[in-house]
Amino acid sequence: MSLTPRVYLAIPLSAGNCVTLDQQARHHIVNVLRLKTGADLLVFNGQGGEFKAKLVISGKQAAVELLDFCEVNRESGLHLHLIQAVSRGDRMDLTIQKAVELGVNRITPVFSLRSVSKLDTDRLEKRTRHWQSVLTSACEQSGRCILPVLEHPIPLDRWLNVTTDEPNRYILDPEANQSINVIPQKLADLKLVVGPEGGFDRQELEYAEATNCMRIRFGPRILRTETAAIAALAALQSRHGDLFL
């Protein structure tokens, strides 16, 4: 994996163009990484592939000169959708960051009965923007060229209702009768539901099962919410995806 700094730009990109960096990207490249004019960069827009680029600094402005396009693919063959109950501050950030590094394709934050974080509309919008920033930074760092989708937070029961006809839906429950090993070996996609700090309420687990979401356990110990998501995603990528290939 190249250690060349990577920059995400949410715009159409073409070789030969010179694109001005926004304030956030400029601050990271110039003030945090302290790169100078002529430094090598990799630039991507989340649609696949990346461009080799050169940094151009002029006064308080910074731009990237796009050079060759590289058709690289670092995505797993397993399409992973993480449905994560909203947890407090840094725990949710860590879960999103590591989920992206582990190849998750879609993240849906959900509110459950025991979710500790209760956010009003304004705070929820601010928090969602923050999560998007965490996701983007993780994509830059991990070398991925496809930006995972972060969906708007919704109640858990609503997600279960909307997706009830979709296959391969699993919810982590430490008291489940079936282990994670019951998941079929060959899968193209999988949805994993992970609970909040206090775990899922019994009626939530029963409703998940009633809407065709299988309850599975993951090991003999009780894991924190962020540990459960990270460990389960890693195990799924190892068994069904691209880890250790």
C-alpha positions as CSV (number, residue, x, y, z in Angstrom):
1,M,0.0,0.0,0.0
2,S,1.4,3.4,-1.0
3,L,2.1,5.9,1.8
4,T,1.5,8.8,-0.5
5,P,-1.1,11.1,1.0
6,R,-4.6,10.7,-0.4
7,V,-7.2,13.5,-0.9
8,Y,-10.9,13.0,-1.4
9,L,-12.6,15.6,-3.6
10,A,-16.4,15.3,-4.2
11,I,-16.3,16.6,-7.8
12,P,-15.8,15.1,-11.3
13,L,-12.0,14.6,-11.9
14,S,-10.1,14.5,-15.2
15,A,-6.4,14.0,-16.0
16,G,-4.8,17.3,-16.9
17,N,-7.0,19.5,-14.8
18,C,-5.8,21.6,-11.9
19,V,-8.3,21.6,-9.0
20,T,-8.3,24.0,-6.1
21,L,-8.5,22.4,-2.7
22,D,-11.3,23.4,-0.3
23,Q,-10.3,24.9,3.1
24,Q,-10.4,21.6,5.0
25,A,-8.3,19.7,2.5
26,R,-5.8,22.6,2.2
27,H,-5.5,22.8,6.0
28,H,-4.8,19.0,6.3
29,I,-2.3,18.9,3.4
30,V,-0.4,22.2,4.0
31,N,-0.7,22.8,7.8
32,V,-1.0,19.3,9.2
33,L,1.1,17.2,6.8
34,R,3.3,20.3,5.9
35,L,3.7,19.3,2.3
36,K,5.3,21.7,-0.2
37,T,4.7,22.5,-3.9
38,G,5.6,19.5,-6.0
39,A,4.7,16.9,-3.4
40,D,3.1,13.7,-4.7
41,L,-0.5,13.1,-3.9
42,L,-3.3,10.6,-4.8
43,V,-6.7,12.1,-5.5
44,F,-10.0,10.3,-5.7
45,N,-13.7,11.2,-5.8
46,G,-15.2,8.0,-4.4
47,Q,-16.4,6.7,-7.7
48,G,-13.6,4.3,-8.3
49,G,-9.9,4.6,-9.2
50,E,-7.5,7.4,-8.2
51,F,-5.3,10.0,-9.9
52,K,-1.6,10.6,-9.4
53,A,-1.3,14.3,-8.6
54,K,1.1,17.1,-7.7
55,L,0.6,19.8,-5.1
56,V,0.6,23.4,-6.2
57,I,0.7,26.1,-3.5
58,S,0.2,29.8,-4.4
59,G,-0.1,32.1,-1.4
60,K,-3.0,31.1,0.7
61,Q,-4.4,28.8,-2.1
62,A,-3.5,25.2,-2.7
63,A,-4.4,23.1,-5.7
64,V,-3.7,19.7,-7.2
65,E,-2.6,19.0,-10.7
66,L,-4.2,15.8,-11.8
67,L,-1.8,13.5,-13.8
68,D,-2.4,9.8,-14.6
69,F,-5.5,7.9,-13.7
70,C,-5.0,4.6,-12.0
71,E,-7.8,2.0,-12.2
72,V,-7.3,0.4,-8.8
73,N,-9.8,-1.8,-6.9
74,R,-9.4,-2.4,-3.2
75,E,-13.0,-3.4,-2.5
76,S,-14.0,-6.7,-1.0
77,G,-16.1,-9.2,-2.9
78,L,-18.4,-9.2,0.1
79,H,-20.8,-6.3,0.2
80,L,-21.2,-5.5,3.9
81,H,-23.9,-3.3,5.4
82,L,-23.4,-2.3,9.0
83,I,-26.6,-1.3,10.9
84,Q,-25.1,0.3,14.1
85,A,-27.1,1.5,17.1
86,V,-25.9,5.0,17.9
87,S,-23.4,5.1,20.7
88,R,-21.7,7.9,22.5
89,G,-19.2,10.3,20.8
90,D,-15.8,8.6,20.4
91,R,-17.3,5.1,20.4
92,M,-19.4,5.8,17.3
93,D,-16.5,7.6,15.6
94,L,-14.3,4.6,16.2
95,T,-16.9,2.1,15.0
96,I,-17.4,4.1,11.7
97,Q,-13.6,4.6,11.2
98,K,-12.7,0.9,11.6
99,A,-15.8,-0.3,9.7
100,V,-14.6,1.7,6.7
101,E,-11.1,0.3,7.1
102,L,-12.5,-3.2,7.2
103,G,-14.3,-2.7,3.9
104,V,-17.9,-2.0,4.9
105,N,-20.0,-0.6,2.0
106,R,-22.9,1.0,3.8
107,I,-23.5,2.2,7.3
108,T,-27.0,2.9,8.8
109,P,-27.0,4.4,12.3
110,V,-30.1,3.4,14.1
111,F,-31.8,4.4,17.4
112,S,-32.8,1.6,19.7
113,L,-34.6,1.5,23.0
114,R,-31.4,1.5,25.0
115,S,-29.4,4.0,22.9
116,V,-27.7,6.3,25.3
117,S,-27.3,9.2,22.8
118,K,-30.5,11.2,22.4
119,L,-30.1,13.9,19.8
120,D,-32.5,16.6,18.7
121,T,-32.8,17.5,15.0
122,D,-30.1,20.1,14.9
123,R,-27.6,18.0,16.9
124,L,-28.4,14.9,14.8
125,E,-27.7,16.8,11.6
126,K,-24.4,18.1,13.0
127,R,-23.5,14.7,14.3
128,T,-24.3,13.1,10.9
129,R,-22.0,15.6,9.1
130,H,-19.3,14.7,11.6
131,W,-19.7,11.0,11.0
132,Q,-19.4,11.7,7.3
133,S,-16.1,13.4,7.9
134,V,-14.9,10.4,9.9
135,L,-15.9,8.1,7.1
136,T,-14.2,10.2,4.4
137,S,-11.0,10.4,6.4
138,A,-11.0,6.6,6.9
139,C,-11.5,6.1,3.2
140,E,-8.5,8.4,2.5
141,Q,-6.3,6.7,5.0
142,S,-7.2,3.1,4.1
143,G,-6.6,3.4,0.3
144,R,-10.2,2.8,-0.7
145,C,-11.4,4.5,-3.9
146,I,-15.1,3.8,-3.4
147,L,-16.7,5.9,-0.7
148,P,-19.0,3.9,1.5
149,V,-22.6,5.2,1.9
150,L,-23.6,6.7,5.3
151,E,-27.4,6.7,5.6
152,H,-29.4,9.1,7.7
153,P,-30.1,7.7,11.2
154,I,-33.5,6.1,11.7
155,P,-35.2,4.0,14.4
156,L,-34.2,0.3,14.5
157,D,-37.8,-0.9,14.0
158,R,-38.2,1.2,10.9
159,W,-35.1,-0.3,9.4
160,L,-36.3,-3.8,10.2
161,N,-39.7,-3.0,8.6
162,V,-38.3,-1.5,5.4
163,T,-35.8,-4.4,4.8
164,T,-37.9,-7.3,6.0
165,D,-37.9,-9.0,2.6
166,E,-34.1,-8.6,2.1
167,P,-31.9,-11.7,2.6
168,N,-28.9,-12.2,4.8
169,R,-29.9,-10.0,7.8
170,Y,-28.3,-10.8,11.1
171,I,-28.4,-9.2,14.5
172,L,-25.8,-9.8,17.3
173,D,-27.3,-11.2,20.4
174,P,-25.0,-12.8,23.1
175,E,-27.8,-15.2,24.1
176,A,-28.7,-16.4,20.6
177,N,-28.8,-20.1,20.0
178,Q,-26.9,-19.9,16.7
179,S,-23.3,-18.7,16.3
180,I,-21.9,-16.5,13.6
181,N,-20.7,-19.7,11.9
182,V,-24.2,-20.5,10.7
183,I,-23.8,-17.8,8.0
184,P,-23.5,-19.5,4.7
185,Q,-19.9,-19.6,3.3
186,K,-20.6,-18.1,-0.1
187,L,-22.4,-14.7,0.1
188,A,-22.4,-11.7,-2.1
189,D,-23.9,-9.4,0.5
190,L,-24.7,-9.3,4.3
191,K,-26.4,-7.0,6.7
192,L,-25.1,-7.0,10.3
193,V,-27.1,-5.2,13.1
194,V,-25.0,-4.3,16.2
195,G,-26.5,-3.0,19.5
196,P,-25.8,0.1,21.7
197,E,-23.8,0.2,25.0
198,G,-26.6,-1.5,26.9
199,G,-27.4,-4.0,24.3
200,F,-30.8,-4.6,22.6
201,D,-34.0,-4.8,24.6
202,R,-35.6,-8.3,24.5
203,Q,-38.6,-7.0,22.6
204,E,-36.3,-5.6,19.9
205,L,-34.6,-8.9,19.5
206,E,-37.9,-10.7,19.2
207,Y,-39.2,-8.2,16.7
208,A,-36.0,-8.6,14.6
209,E,-36.5,-12.3,14.6
210,A,-40.2,-11.8,13.6
211,T,-39.1,-9.7,10.6
212,N,-36.7,-12.3,9.3
213,C,-33.5,-11.0,10.9
214,M,-31.6,-13.9,12.4
215,R,-30.2,-13.6,15.9
216,I,-26.5,-14.8,16.2
217,R,-23.9,-14.8,18.9
218,F,-20.3,-13.9,18.5
219,G,-18.1,-15.7,21.0
220,P,-18.6,-16.5,24.7
221,R,-17.9,-13.1,26.1
222,I,-19.9,-9.8,26.2
223,L,-18.2,-7.2,24.0
224,R,-18.5,-3.5,24.0
225,T,-20.6,-2.1,21.1
226,E,-17.5,-0.8,19.3
227,T,-15.6,-4.0,19.9
228,A,-18.5,-6.1,18.7
229,A,-18.8,-4.3,15.4
230,I,-15.1,-4.3,14.6
231,A,-14.5,-7.9,15.6
232,A,-17.5,-9.2,13.8
233,L,-16.7,-7.3,10.6
234,A,-13.2,-8.6,10.7
235,A,-14.4,-12.1,11.2
236,L,-16.9,-11.8,8.3
237,Q,-14.2,-10.4,6.0
238,S,-11.9,-13.3,7.0
239,R,-14.5,-16.0,6.4
240,H,-16.4,-14.5,3.5
241,G,-14.5,-11.6,2.1
242,D,-10.9,-10.5,1.3
243,L,-8.9,-10.6,4.6
244,F,-5.9,-13.0,4.5
245,L,-6.2,-13.6,0.8
